[in-house]
Amino acid sequence: MASHRKAMGPMLSELYAHPELGFLGGFSSVYFPGVMVTQYWRSFDHLVDYAQSRNASHLPAWKAFNQNIGGDGTVGIWHETYRVAAGQYECVYANMPRFGLAQAGGTHTPATGHLRDARTRMAPPPPPA
């Protein structure tokens, strides 16, 4: 059973070493009753391609998990996927470094001046001229 605990580290090392796979970053959190790993990906297709690749660490680890643990109830996996349209999210931080989606995403713009208002920040861009 301990082998499943050793699978995530090599997968994350592989993903950080190969940004072309589409992994943008992530972090782990400890909560009751376990550990949660949040990941950010360039696209849903990058995530699925990695998960199903015969040349990557995930598929053998997933097969080993199912063979060794399966549905015996000793280890649970919680997986959620959200698609977020480019430019349709915001991350607001005060007195702390970038974290989570802002760390994995693109530009970082201070929420000053007209950007102090959430409706203004999230307004769709004007159509091209």
A tleap script that builds the chain and sets N, CA, C and O, in Angstrom:
source leaprc.protein.ff14SB
mol = sequence {
  NMET ALA SER HIE ARG LYS ALA MET GLY PRO
  MET LEU SER GLU LEU TYR ALA HIE PRO GLU
  LEU GLY PHE LEU GLY GLY PHE SER SER VAL
  TYR PHE PRO GLY VAL MET VAL THR GLN TYR
  TRP ARG SER PHE ASP HIE LEU VAL ASP TYR
  ALA GLN SER ARG ASN ALA SER HIE LEU PRO
  ALA TRP LYS ALA PHE ASN GLN ASN ILE GLY
  GLY ASP GLY THR VAL GLY ILE TRP HIE GLU
  THR TYR ARG VAL ALA ALA GLY GLN TYR GLU
  CYS VAL TYR ALA ASN MET PRO ARG PHE GLY
  LEU ALA GLN ALA GLY GLY THR HIE THR PRO
  ALA THR GLY HIE LEU ARG ASP ALA ARG THR
  ARG MET ALA PRO PRO PRO PRO PRO CALA
}
set mol.1.N position { 0.822 -1.200 0.000 }
set mol.1.CA position { 0.000 0.000 0.000 }
set mol.1.C position { 0.859 1.255 0.000 }
set mol.1.O position { 0.416 2.278 -0.522 }
set mol.2.N position { 2.038 1.231 0.544 }
set mol.2.CA position { 2.867 2.431 0.621 }
set mol.2.C position { 3.340 2.902 -0.743 }
set mol.2.O position { 3.723 4.063 -0.882 }
set mol.3.N position { 3.326 2.027 -1.771 }
set mol.3.CA position { 3.818 2.416 -3.091 }
set mol.3.C position { 3.001 3.547 -3.698 }
set mol.3.O position { 3.543 4.353 -4.455 }
set mol.4.N position { 1.716 3.628 -3.386 }
set mol.4.CA position { 0.904 4.718 -3.940 }
set mol.4.C position { 1.370 6.070 -3.415 }
set mol.4.O position { 1.232 7.082 -4.104 }
set mol.5.N position { 1.918 6.098 -2.210 }
set mol.5.CA position { 2.399 7.350 -1.617 }
set mol.5.C position { 3.641 7.861 -2.330 }
set mol.5.O position { 3.919 9.060 -2.318 }
set mol.6.N position { 4.382 6.962 -2.947 }
set mol.6.CA position { 5.621 7.335 -3.623 }
set mol.6.C position { 5.386 7.755 -5.071 }
set mol.6.O position { 6.331 8.194 -5.726 }
set mol.7.N position { 4.195 7.641 -5.586 }
set mol.7.CA position { 3.926 7.910 -6.999 }
set mol.7.C position { 3.837 9.398 -7.312 }
set mol.7.O position { 4.274 9.812 -8.386 }
set mol.8.N position { 3.299 10.204 -6.435 }
set mol.8.CA position { 3.065 11.619 -6.748 }
set mol.8.C position { 4.355 12.399 -6.906 }
set mol.8.O position { 4.450 13.238 -7.802 }
set mol.9.N position { 5.345 12.154 -6.074 }
set mol.9.CA position { 6.615 12.880 -6.168 }
set mol.9.C position { 7.271 12.754 -7.534 }
set mol.9.O position { 7.613 13.770 -8.140 }
set mol.10.N position { 7.457 11.524 -8.043 }
set mol.10.CA position { 8.045 11.389 -9.381 }
set mol.10.C position { 7.198 12.024 -10.479 }
set mol.10.O position { 7.740 12.575 -11.437 }
set mol.11.N position { 5.881 11.953 -10.351 }
set mol.11.CA position { 5.026 12.598 -11.361 }
set mol.11.C position { 5.234 14.105 -11.354 }
set mol.11.O position { 5.388 14.710 -12.416 }
set mol.12.N position { 5.242 14.719 -10.181 }
set mol.12.CA position { 5.433 16.169 -10.107 }
set mol.12.C position { 6.822 16.567 -10.590 }
set mol.12.O position { 6.970 17.581 -11.272 }
set mol.13.N position { 7.838 15.785 -10.246 }
set mol.13.CA position { 9.188 16.074 -10.742 }
set mol.13.C position { 9.218 16.026 -12.266 }
set mol.13.O position { 9.814 16.888 -12.912 }
set mol.14.N position { 8.579 15.022 -12.825 }
set mol.14.CA position { 8.505 14.893 -14.286 }
set mol.14.C position { 7.802 16.098 -14.902 }
set mol.14.O position { 8.257 16.637 -15.911 }
set mol.15.N position { 6.711 16.513 -14.306 }
set mol.15.CA position { 5.943 17.631 -14.853 }
set mol.15.C position { 6.708 18.945 -14.772 }
set mol.15.O position { 6.705 19.720 -15.729 }
set mol.16.N position { 7.363 19.206 -13.646 }
set mol.16.CA position { 8.145 20.436 -13.516 }
set mol.16.C position { 9.350 20.433 -14.466 }
set mol.16.O position { 9.758 21.487 -14.954 }
set mol.17.N position { 9.912 19.255 -14.726 }
set mol.17.CA position { 11.079 19.155 -15.604 }
set mol.17.C position { 10.712 19.276 -17.084 }
set mol.17.O position { 11.578 19.537 -17.920 }
set mol.18.N position { 9.432 19.086 -17.409 }
set mol.18.CA position { 9.002 19.096 -18.810 }
set mol.18.C position { 7.782 20.006 -18.997 }
set mol.18.O position { 6.659 19.519 -19.127 }
set mol.19.N position { 8.002 21.324 -19.010 }
set mol.19.CA position { 6.867 22.246 -19.151 }
set mol.19.C position { 6.093 22.072 -20.458 }
set mol.19.O position { 4.942 22.498 -20.553 }
set mol.20.N position { 6.702 21.461 -21.453 }
set mol.20.CA position { 5.995 21.224 -22.708 }
set mol.20.C position { 4.809 20.269 -22.546 }
set mol.20.O position { 3.958 20.181 -23.431 }
set mol.21.N position { 4.750 19.555 -21.419 }
set mol.21.CA position { 3.613 18.675 -21.145 }
set mol.21.C position { 2.354 19.454 -20.794 }
set mol.21.O position { 1.257 18.895 -20.805 }
set mol.22.N position { 2.500 20.750 -20.479 }
set mol.22.CA position { 1.337 21.584 -20.212 }
set mol.22.C position { 1.047 21.866 -18.756 }
set mol.22.O position { 0.109 22.605 -18.454 }
set mol.23.N position { 1.811 21.311 -17.854 }
set mol.23.CA position { 1.623 21.567 -16.425 }
set mol.23.C position { 2.157 22.963 -16.116 }
set mol.23.O position { 3.306 23.274 -16.429 }
set mol.24.N position { 1.328 23.802 -15.504 }
set mol.24.CA position { 1.717 25.183 -15.204 }
set mol.24.C position { 2.195 25.378 -13.777 }
set mol.24.O position { 2.888 26.353 -13.487 }
set mol.25.N position { 1.840 24.477 -12.892 }
set mol.25.CA position { 2.239 24.608 -11.495 }
set mol.25.C position { 1.179 24.041 -10.581 }
set mol.25.O position { 0.123 23.592 -11.027 }
set mol.26.N position { 1.476 24.068 -9.294 }
set mol.26.CA position { 0.520 23.554 -8.333 }
set mol.26.C position { 1.056 23.654 -6.923 }
set mol.26.O position { 2.138 24.195 -6.693 }
set mol.27.N position { 0.298 23.132 -5.985 }
set mol.27.CA position { 0.694 23.141 -4.589 }
set mol.27.C position { -0.060 22.045 -3.844 }
set mol.27.O position { -1.101 21.570 -4.300 }
set mol.28.N position { 0.471 21.657 -2.711 }
set mol.28.CA position { -0.166 20.652 -1.867 }
set mol.28.C position { -0.676 21.306 -0.599 }
set mol.28.O position { -0.079 22.257 -0.095 }
set mol.29.N position { -1.782 20.793 -0.088 }
set mol.29.CA position { -2.367 21.274 1.161 }
set mol.29.C position { -2.709 20.073 2.031 }
set mol.29.O position { -3.183 19.050 1.536 }
set mol.30.N position { -2.470 20.204 3.307 }
set mol.30.CA position { -2.867 19.160 4.245 }
set mol.30.C position { -4.197 19.576 4.851 }
set mol.30.O position { -4.348 20.704 5.320 }
set mol.31.N position { -5.136 18.686 4.842 }
set mol.31.CA position { -6.444 18.941 5.419 }
set mol.31.C position { -6.950 17.643 6.025 }
set mol.31.O position { -6.402 16.576 5.750 }
set mol.32.N position { -7.974 17.719 6.833 }
set mol.32.CA position { -8.536 16.498 7.391 }
set mol.32.C position { -9.463 15.899 6.351 }
set mol.32.O position { -10.383 16.591 5.916 }
set mol.33.N position { -9.288 14.702 5.939 }
set mol.33.CA position { -8.478 13.634 6.489 }
set mol.33.C position { -7.247 13.290 5.651 }
set mol.33.O position { -6.772 12.157 5.735 }
set mol.34.N position { -6.706 14.208 4.846 }
set mol.34.CA position { -5.571 13.805 4.024 }
set mol.34.C position { -4.815 14.958 3.411 }
set mol.34.O position { -4.650 16.013 4.024 }
set mol.35.N position { -4.361 14.742 2.195 }
set mol.35.CA position { -3.571 15.723 1.460 }
set mol.35.C position { -4.291 16.018 0.152 }
set mol.35.O position { -4.846 15.121 -0.481 }
set mol.36.N position { -4.276 17.274 -0.239 }
set mol.36.CA position { -4.880 17.681 -1.503 }
set mol.36.C position { -3.791 18.306 -2.363 }
set mol.36.O position { -3.021 19.134 -1.877 }
set mol.37.N position { -3.715 17.925 -3.625 }
set mol.37.CA position { -2.780 18.512 -4.571 }
set mol.37.C position { -3.600 19.269 -5.601 }
set mol.37.O position { -4.427 18.682 -6.300 }
set mol.38.N position { -3.372 20.565 -5.694 }
set mol.38.CA position { -4.040 21.395 -6.689 }
set mol.38.C position { -3.064 21.631 -7.827 }
set mol.38.O position { -1.914 22.007 -7.602 }
set mol.39.N position { -3.523 21.411 -9.045 }
set mol.39.CA position { -2.672 21.575 -10.219 }
set mol.39.C position { -3.332 22.509 -11.223 }
set mol.39.O position { -4.557 22.584 -11.323 }
set mol.40.N position { -2.487 23.218 -11.965 }
set mol.40.CA position { -2.943 24.095 -13.040 }
set mol.40.C position { -2.296 23.630 -14.333 }
set mol.40.O position { -1.091 23.384 -14.388 }
set mol.41.N position { -3.112 23.512 -15.371 }
set mol.41.CA position { -2.664 23.001 -16.666 }
set mol.41.C position { -2.963 24.009 -17.764 }
set mol.41.O position { -3.917 24.781 -17.665 }
set mol.42.N position { -2.155 24.000 -18.801 }
set mol.42.CA position { -2.335 24.887 -19.945 }
set mol.42.C position { -3.698 24.642 -20.603 }
set mol.42.O position { -4.355 25.586 -21.040 }
set mol.43.N position { -4.118 23.382 -20.671 }
set mol.43.CA position { -5.412 23.059 -21.267 }
set mol.43.C position { -5.882 21.701 -20.756 }
set mol.43.O position { -5.108 20.925 -20.195 }
set mol.44.N position { -7.149 21.438 -20.961 }
set mol.44.CA position { -7.727 20.144 -20.627 }
set mol.44.C position { -7.045 19.049 -21.451 }
set mol.44.O position { -6.767 17.964 -20.940 }
set mol.45.N position { -6.779 19.337 -22.720 }
set mol.45.CA position { -6.130 18.354 -23.579 }
set mol.45.C position { -4.734 17.987 -23.078 }
set mol.45.O position { -4.345 16.821 -23.137 }
set mol.46.N position { -3.975 18.971 -22.585 }
set mol.46.CA position { -2.659 18.667 -22.015 }
set mol.46.C position { -2.798 17.728 -20.809 }
set mol.46.O position { -2.027 16.779 -20.668 }
set mol.47.N position { -3.768 17.991 -19.955 }
set mol.47.CA position { -3.996 17.150 -18.779 }
set mol.47.C position { -4.315 15.718 -19.193 }
set mol.47.O position { -3.711 14.776 -18.679 }
set mol.48.N position { -5.251 15.548 -20.109 }
set mol.48.CA position { -5.658 14.210 -20.534 }
set mol.48.C position { -4.519 13.508 -21.271 }
set mol.48.O position { -4.287 12.316 -21.065 }
set mol.49.N position { -3.811 14.240 -22.125 }
set mol.49.CA position { -2.684 13.632 -22.837 }
set mol.49.C position { -1.653 13.098 -21.856 }
set mol.49.O position { -1.141 11.993 -22.036 }
set mol.50.N position { -1.341 13.871 -20.818 }
set mol.50.CA position { -0.377 13.399 -19.819 }
set mol.50.C position { -0.928 12.181 -19.070 }
set mol.50.O position { -0.227 11.184 -18.898 }
set mol.51.N position { -2.166 12.266 -18.633 }
set mol.51.CA position { -2.763 11.184 -17.846 }
set mol.51.C position { -2.781 9.868 -18.614 }
set mol.51.O position { -2.657 8.801 -18.014 }
set mol.52.N position { -2.935 9.933 -19.940 }
set mol.52.CA position { -3.066 8.718 -20.743 }
set mol.52.C position { -1.786 8.314 -21.476 }
set mol.52.O position { -1.774 7.302 -22.177 }
set mol.53.N position { -0.720 9.082 -21.326 }
set mol.53.CA position { 0.522 8.805 -22.044 }
set mol.53.C position { 1.216 7.546 -21.528 }
set mol.53.O position { 1.402 7.373 -20.323 }
set mol.54.N position { 1.588 6.686 -22.445 }
set mol.54.CA position { 2.335 5.474 -22.082 }
set mol.54.C position { 3.796 5.796 -21.775 }
set mol.54.O position { 4.519 4.949 -21.251 }
set mol.55.N position { 4.239 7.024 -22.099 }
set mol.55.CA position { 5.627 7.428 -21.886 }
set mol.55.C position { 5.802 8.309 -20.654 }
set mol.55.O position { 6.881 8.866 -20.450 }
set mol.56.N position { 4.778 8.448 -19.838 }
set mol.56.CA position { 4.831 9.328 -18.667 }
set mol.56.C position { 4.603 8.503 -17.397 }
set mol.56.O position { 4.212 7.338 -17.463 }
set mol.57.N position { 4.848 9.114 -16.261 }
set mol.57.CA position { 4.764 8.420 -14.964 }
set mol.57.C position { 3.342 8.129 -14.501 }
set mol.57.O position { 3.131 7.198 -13.723 }
set mol.58.N position { 2.358 8.909 -14.963 }
set mol.58.CA position { 1.012 8.791 -14.410 }
set mol.58.C position { 0.343 7.454 -14.704 }
set mol.58.O position { -0.167 6.812 -13.787 }
set mol.59.N position { 0.336 7.025 -15.954 }
set mol.59.CA position { -0.419 5.826 -16.319 }
set mol.59.C position { 0.049 4.574 -15.566 }
set mol.59.O position { -0.790 3.827 -15.064 }
set mol.60.N position { 1.361 4.321 -15.469 }
set mol.60.CA position { 1.776 3.157 -14.666 }
set mol.60.C position { 1.388 3.287 -13.186 }
set mol.60.O position { 1.023 2.299 -12.549 }
set mol.61.N position { 1.468 4.498 -12.649 }
set mol.61.CA position { 1.078 4.700 -11.250 }
set mol.61.C position { -0.419 4.463 -11.067 }
set mol.61.O position { -0.835 3.877 -10.067 }
set mol.62.N position { -1.222 4.909 -12.011 }
set mol.62.CA position { -2.673 4.720 -11.943 }
set mol.62.C position { -3.022 3.238 -12.031 }
set mol.62.O position { -3.884 2.751 -11.300 }
set mol.63.N position { -2.347 2.524 -12.931 }
set mol.63.CA position { -2.590 1.087 -13.060 }
set mol.63.C position { -2.186 0.363 -11.778 }
set mol.63.O position { -2.904 -0.524 -11.316 }
set mol.64.N position { -1.040 0.735 -11.198 }
set mol.64.CA position { -0.589 0.104 -9.946 }
set mol.64.C position { -1.574 0.391 -8.818 }
set mol.64.O position { -1.872 -0.492 -8.014 }
set mol.65.N position { -2.077 1.616 -8.754 }
set mol.65.CA position { -3.068 1.962 -7.727 }
set mol.65.C position { -4.289 1.061 -7.860 }
set mol.65.O position { -4.758 0.497 -6.872 }
set mol.66.N position { -4.798 0.928 -9.064 }
set mol.66.CA position { -5.997 0.115 -9.277 }
set mol.66.C position { -5.753 -1.365 -8.994 }
set mol.66.O position { -6.653 -2.054 -8.513 }
set mol.67.N position { -4.562 -1.859 -9.281 }
set mol.67.CA position { -4.251 -3.263 -9.006 }
set mol.67.C position { -4.049 -3.516 -7.513 }
set mol.67.O position { -4.483 -4.540 -6.986 }
set mol.68.N position { -3.388 -2.576 -6.838 }
set mol.68.CA position { -3.033 -2.796 -5.437 }
set mol.68.C position { -4.077 -2.314 -4.443 }
set mol.68.O position { -4.189 -2.865 -3.348 }
set mol.69.N position { -4.831 -1.306 -4.805 }
set mol.69.CA position { -5.780 -0.718 -3.861 }
set mol.69.C position { -7.200 -0.829 -4.390 }
set mol.69.O position { -8.111 -1.251 -3.676 }
set mol.70.N position { -7.381 -0.444 -5.656 }
set mol.70.CA position { -8.696 -0.565 -6.281 }
set mol.70.C position { -9.772 0.076 -5.447 }
set mol.70.O position { -9.665 1.243 -5.072 }
set mol.71.N position { -10.798 -0.675 -5.157 }
set mol.71.CA position { -11.925 -0.160 -4.396 }
set mol.71.C position { -11.989 -0.656 -2.980 }
set mol.71.O position { -13.076 -0.745 -2.410 }
set mol.72.N position { -10.830 -0.993 -2.378 }
set mol.72.CA position { -10.872 -1.559 -1.025 }
set mol.72.C position { -11.154 -0.523 0.061 }
set mol.72.O position { -11.356 -0.886 1.219 }
set mol.73.N position { -11.171 0.764 -0.298 }
set mol.73.CA position { -11.531 1.801 0.664 }
set mol.73.C position { -10.392 2.338 1.511 }
set mol.73.O position { -10.615 3.239 2.320 }
set mol.74.N position { -9.178 1.822 1.358 }
set mol.74.CA position { -8.077 2.293 2.197 }
set mol.74.C position { -7.534 3.642 1.755 }
set mol.74.O position { -7.001 4.397 2.568 }
set mol.75.N position { -7.665 3.948 0.469 }
set mol.75.CA position { -7.168 5.221 -0.065 }
set mol.75.C position { -8.238 5.785 -0.986 }
set mol.75.O position { -8.777 5.075 -1.836 }
set mol.76.N position { -8.540 7.057 -0.813 }
set mol.76.CA position { -9.515 7.715 -1.674 }
set mol.76.C position { -8.834 8.716 -2.591 }
set mol.76.O position { -7.814 9.308 -2.238 }
set mol.77.N position { -9.403 8.893 -3.753 }
set mol.77.CA position { -8.913 9.895 -4.697 }
set mol.77.C position { -10.082 10.794 -5.049 }
set mol.77.O position { -11.166 10.331 -5.402 }
set mol.78.N position { -9.838 12.078 -4.943 }
set mol.78.CA position { -10.843 13.081 -5.276 }
set mol.78.C position { -10.271 13.875 -6.433 }
set mol.78.O position { -9.189 14.448 -6.313 }
set mol.79.N position { -10.977 13.919 -7.547 }
set mol.79.CA position { -10.472 14.571 -8.745 }
set mol.79.C position { -11.571 15.453 -9.314 }
set mol.79.O position { -12.675 14.979 -9.582 }
set mol.80.N position { -11.277 16.715 -9.496 }
set mol.80.CA position { -12.209 17.643 -10.134 }
set mol.80.C position { -11.457 18.383 -11.227 }
set mol.80.O position { -10.285 18.722 -11.062 }
set mol.81.N position { -12.123 18.631 -12.332 }
set mol.81.CA position { -11.522 19.381 -13.433 }
set mol.81.C position { -12.441 20.545 -13.762 }
set mol.81.O position { -13.652 20.375 -13.907 }
set mol.82.N position { -11.855 21.728 -13.879 }
set mol.82.CA position { -12.605 22.918 -14.259 }
set mol.82.C position { -11.938 23.524 -15.481 }
set mol.82.O position { -10.712 23.618 -15.542 }
set mol.83.N position { -12.729 23.930 -16.440 }
set mol.83.CA position { -12.207 24.671 -17.582 }
set mol.83.C position { -12.479 26.144 -17.337 }
set mol.83.O position { -13.615 26.541 -17.075 }
set mol.84.N position { -11.443 26.943 -17.424 }
set mol.84.CA position { -11.566 28.377 -17.204 }
set mol.84.C position { -11.119 29.076 -18.476 }
set mol.84.O position { -9.992 28.885 -18.934 }
set mol.85.N position { -11.996 29.880 -19.041 }
set mol.85.CA position { -11.657 30.593 -20.267 }
set mol.85.C position { -10.555 31.610 -19.988 }
set mol.85.O position { -10.530 32.250 -18.937 }
set mol.86.N position { -9.654 31.744 -20.943 }
set mol.86.CA position { -8.556 32.706 -20.809 }
set mol.86.C position { -9.120 34.089 -20.527 }
set mol.86.O position { -10.061 34.535 -21.183 }
set mol.87.N position { -8.535 34.759 -19.547 }
set mol.87.CA position { -8.962 36.107 -19.201 }
set mol.87.C position { -10.249 36.184 -18.409 }
set mol.87.O position { -10.718 37.284 -18.117 }
set mol.88.N position { -10.829 35.065 -18.054 }
set mol.88.CA position { -12.099 35.054 -17.331 }
set mol.88.C position { -11.932 34.621 -15.878 }
set mol.88.O position { -12.795 33.948 -15.315 }
set mol.89.N position { -10.838 35.008 -15.297 }
set mol.89.CA position { -10.605 34.710 -13.890 }
set mol.89.C position { -9.795 35.852 -13.299 }
set mol.89.O position { -9.168 36.626 -14.023 }
set mol.90.N position { -9.814 35.946 -11.999 }
set mol.90.CA position { -8.947 36.899 -11.331 }
set mol.90.C position { -8.470 36.301 -10.031 }
set mol.90.O position { -9.134 35.452 -9.436 }
set mol.91.N position { -7.321 36.749 -9.602 }
set mol.91.CA position { -6.728 36.351 -8.336 }
set mol.91.C position { -6.333 37.647 -7.640 }
set mol.91.O position { -5.540 38.424 -8.173 }
set mol.92.N position { -6.872 37.878 -6.478 }
set mol.92.CA position { -6.582 39.110 -5.746 }
set mol.92.C position { -5.802 38.745 -4.495 }
set mol.92.O position { -6.210 37.869 -3.732 }
set mol.93.N position { -4.675 39.419 -4.287 }
set mol.93.CA position { -3.817 39.167 -3.142 }
set mol.93.C position { -3.497 40.494 -2.470 }
set mol.93.O position { -3.367 41.522 -3.134 }
set mol.94.N position { -3.375 40.462 -1.169 }
set mol.94.CA position { -2.949 41.636 -0.416 }
set mol.94.C position { -1.827 41.199 0.526 }
set mol.94.O position { -2.001 40.295 1.344 }
set mol.95.N position { -0.705 41.839 0.399 }
set mol.95.CA position { 0.428 41.597 1.292 }
set mol.95.C position { 0.936 40.158 1.270 }
set mol.95.O position { 1.311 39.609 2.306 }
set mol.96.N position { 0.947 39.563 0.100 }
set mol.96.CA position { 1.504 38.217 -0.037 }
set mol.96.C position { 1.964 38.003 -1.464 }
set mol.96.O position { 1.529 38.719 -2.366 }
set mol.97.N position { 2.838 37.029 -1.685 }
set mol.97.CA position { 3.306 36.754 -3.045 }
set mol.97.C position { 2.236 36.042 -3.860 }
set mol.97.O position { 1.235 35.571 -3.320 }
set mol.98.N position { 2.462 35.971 -5.158 }
set mol.98.CA position { 1.548 35.215 -6.010 }
set mol.98.C position { 1.471 33.781 -5.513 }
set mol.98.O position { 2.459 33.213 -5.048 }
set mol.99.N position { 0.275 33.206 -5.622 }
set mol.99.CA position { 0.011 31.873 -5.120 }
set mol.99.C position { -1.071 31.259 -5.991 }
set mol.99.O position { -1.880 31.990 -6.563 }
set mol.100.N position { -1.107 29.952 -6.107 }
set mol.100.CA position { -2.177 29.282 -6.825 }
set mol.100.C position { -2.248 29.668 -8.289 }
set mol.100.O position { -1.233 29.676 -8.985 }
set mol.101.N position { -3.435 29.985 -8.754 }
set mol.101.CA position { -3.667 30.290 -10.161 }
set mol.101.C position { -2.845 31.476 -10.630 }
set mol.101.O position { -2.370 31.474 -11.766 }
set mol.102.N position { -2.661 32.480 -9.800 }
set mol.102.CA position { -1.865 33.644 -10.194 }
set mol.102.C position { -0.409 33.260 -10.411 }
set mol.102.O position { 0.253 33.822 -11.283 }
set mol.103.N position { 0.094 32.319 -9.636 }
set mol.103.CA position { 1.473 31.867 -9.803 }
set mol.103.C position { 1.621 31.078 -11.098 }
set mol.103.O position { 2.657 31.167 -11.757 }
set mol.104.N position { 0.615 30.316 -11.471 }
set mol.104.CA position { 0.670 29.501 -12.683 }
set mol.104.C position { 0.299 30.298 -13.928 }
set mol.104.O position { 0.672 29.923 -15.040 }
set mol.105.N position { -0.434 31.394 -13.746 }
set mol.105.CA position { -0.934 32.156 -14.877 }
set mol.105.C position { 0.045 33.165 -15.426 }
set mol.105.O position { 1.242 33.130 -15.140 }
set mol.106.N position { -0.487 34.048 -16.205 }
set mol.106.CA position { 0.325 35.007 -16.937 }
set mol.106.C position { 0.717 36.243 -16.165 }
set mol.106.O position { 1.438 36.162 -15.170 }
set mol.107.N position { 0.249 37.372 -16.614 }
set mol.107.CA position { 0.687 38.648 -16.080 }
set mol.107.C position { 0.087 38.920 -14.701 }
set mol.107.O position { -0.928 38.344 -14.310 }
set mol.108.N position { 0.746 39.808 -13.993 }
set mol.108.CA position { 0.312 40.204 -12.655 }
set mol.108.C position { 0.165 41.711 -12.682 }
set mol.108.O position { 1.144 42.434 -12.866 }
set mol.109.N position { -1.062 42.189 -12.497 }
set mol.109.CA position { -1.346 43.618 -12.568 }
set mol.109.C position { -1.857 44.092 -11.218 }
set mol.109.O position { -2.837 43.548 -10.711 }
set mol.110.N position { -1.223 45.088 -10.626 }
set mol.110.CA position { -1.724 45.603 -9.349 }
set mol.110.C position { -3.151 46.159 -9.485 }
set mol.110.O position { -3.483 46.820 -10.469 }
set mol.111.N position { -3.975 45.878 -8.483 }
set mol.111.CA position { -5.362 46.355 -8.481 }
set mol.111.C position { -5.392 47.767 -7.904 }
set mol.111.O position { -5.856 47.985 -6.784 }
set mol.112.N position { -4.895 48.714 -8.680 }
set mol.112.CA position { -4.856 50.115 -8.268 }
set mol.112.C position { -5.639 50.952 -9.274 }
set mol.112.O position { -5.970 50.492 -10.367 }
set mol.113.N position { -5.923 52.180 -8.882 }
set mol.113.CA position { -6.655 53.083 -9.779 }
set mol.113.C position { -7.995 52.503 -10.177 }
set mol.113.O position { -8.749 52.029 -9.327 }
set mol.114.N position { -8.301 52.539 -11.488 }
set mol.114.CA position { -9.596 52.031 -11.950 }
set mol.114.C position { -9.722 50.518 -11.767 }
set mol.114.O position { -10.832 49.991 -11.842 }
set mol.115.N position { -8.627 49.809 -11.532 }
set mol.115.CA position { -8.671 48.366 -11.339 }
set mol.115.C position { -8.987 47.960 -9.895 }
set mol.115.O position { -8.978 46.773 -9.572 }
set mol.116.N position { -9.264 48.937 -9.029 }
set mol.116.CA position { -9.634 48.613 -7.645 }
set mol.116.C position { -11.019 47.966 -7.579 }
set mol.116.O position { -11.348 47.323 -6.582 }
set mol.117.N position { -11.823 48.125 -8.612 }
set mol.117.CA position { -13.193 47.611 -8.646 }
set mol.117.C position { -13.241 46.277 -9.408 }
set mol.117.O position { -12.753 46.181 -10.534 }
set mol.118.N position { -13.832 45.253 -8.782 }
set mol.118.CA position { -13.893 43.920 -9.389 }
set mol.118.C position { -14.644 43.918 -10.713 }
set mol.118.O position { -14.238 43.223 -11.644 }
set mol.119.N position { -15.728 44.677 -10.821 }
set mol.119.CA position { -16.479 44.700 -12.089 }
set mol.119.C position { -15.621 45.258 -13.218 }
set mol.119.O position { -15.702 44.791 -14.355 }
set mol.120.N position { -14.818 46.235 -12.912 }
set mol.120.CA position { -13.939 46.797 -13.946 }
set mol.120.C position { -12.864 45.792 -14.333 }
set mol.120.O position { -12.569 45.628 -15.517 }
set mol.121.N position { -12.277 45.121 -13.356 }
set mol.121.CA position { -11.225 44.150 -13.651 }
set mol.121.C position { -11.756 42.997 -14.498 }
set mol.121.O position { -11.052 42.510 -15.383 }
set mol.122.N position { -12.981 42.558 -14.242 }
set mol.122.CA position { -13.523 41.381 -14.921 }
set mol.122.C position { -14.336 41.725 -16.163 }
set mol.122.O position { -14.865 40.828 -16.820 }
set mol.123.N position { -14.443 43.005 -16.494 }
set mol.123.CA position { -15.196 43.398 -17.696 }
set mol.123.C position { -14.526 42.824 -18.932 }
set mol.123.O position { -13.299 42.753 -19.003 }
set mol.124.N position { -15.337 42.410 -19.912 }
set mol.124.CA position { -14.716 41.894 -21.149 }
set mol.124.C position { -13.931 43.003 -21.844 }
set mol.124.O position { -14.297 44.176 -21.768 }
set mol.125.N position { -12.862 42.628 -22.515 }
set mol.125.CA position { -12.086 43.659 -23.224 }
set mol.125.C position { -12.906 44.269 -24.358 }
set mol.125.O position { -13.809 43.623 -24.891 }
set mol.126.N position { -12.598 45.497 -24.723 }
set mol.126.CA position { -13.346 46.105 -25.837 }
set mol.126.C position { -13.055 45.352 -27.132 }
set mol.126.O position { -11.969 44.799 -27.303 }
set mol.127.N position { -14.028 45.330 -28.045 }
set mol.127.CA position { -13.797 44.630 -29.305 }
set mol.127.C position { -12.664 45.303 -30.093 }
set mol.127.O position { -12.460 46.513 -29.985 }
set mol.128.N position { -11.931 44.511 -30.886 }
set mol.128.CA position { -10.846 45.095 -31.661 }
set mol.128.C position { -11.378 46.130 -32.652 }
set mol.128.O position { -12.466 45.982 -33.210 }
set mol.129.N position { -10.598 47.157 -32.851 }
set mol.129.CA position { -11.028 48.253 -33.758 }
set mol.129.C position { -10.906 47.849 -35.208 }
set mol.129.O position { -11.221 48.640 -36.097 }
savepdb mol mol.pdb
quit
